[in-house]
Amino acid sequence: MEVLSRQTYIETGKSFPKLFMTAKQLSEYEGHKENYYRTIFREIDVQIKDGRYSKTAMGDGDPRSVNYYVYRDYITNRRQLKDKNLKRYVKPFNPAEIAAMCPLVREVVIVGDT
């Protein structure tokens, strides 16, 4: 998969992912209907109550928004998290691991002494 710069996303008309995204923004970014994301938000709420994610994973405002790292983790593990027997085999949520692969991180710059 080709990594697009922010400028390329803007030029192609695609919305650029943000740290907190609403159902409408996710719909524009990934292409599913908004109702799909609202269902995902409700399922993430259950995971927050169960203790997998912190209470700050979902925004308080209206419209509701979700932390993109939490969303990516949940989508990756959704089938296992919904099954009470498979749930115990899911690795704990690690935002640093997701941030390493996430499209929000475009470039790593290493500054050294010359």
PEWONOR-V461168 format. One line per field, one symbol per residue. ss: DSSP state (H for helix, E for strand, C for the rest). phi: phi as a letter, one per 20 degrees, with the letter a starting at -180 (. if undefined). psi: psi as a letter, one per 20 degrees, with the letter a starting at -180 (. if undefined). A space follows every 50 residues. Layout:
# PEWONOR-V461168
ss=???
phi=???
psi=???
This chain:
# PEWONOR-V461168
ss=CCCCCHHHHHHHCCCCCCCEEEHHHHHHHHCCCHHHHHHHHHHHHHHHHH CCCCHHHECCCCCCEEEHHHHHHHHHHHHHHHCCCCHHHCCCCCHHHHHH HCCCCCCCCCCCCC
phi=.feefgffgffenffefdfdcefffffffdoefffgffffgfffgfffff nfdffefdfefdffccffffgfffffdgfffeefeegfeffffcffffff dfffeebddddcfd
psi=pppqrggggghiiqqpqrgpqrhgghghgiirqhhghhggghhhgghghi jgqrijhpqhrpqqqqphggggggghjgghhiphhihiipqqpnhhghhh iqihohppppprq.
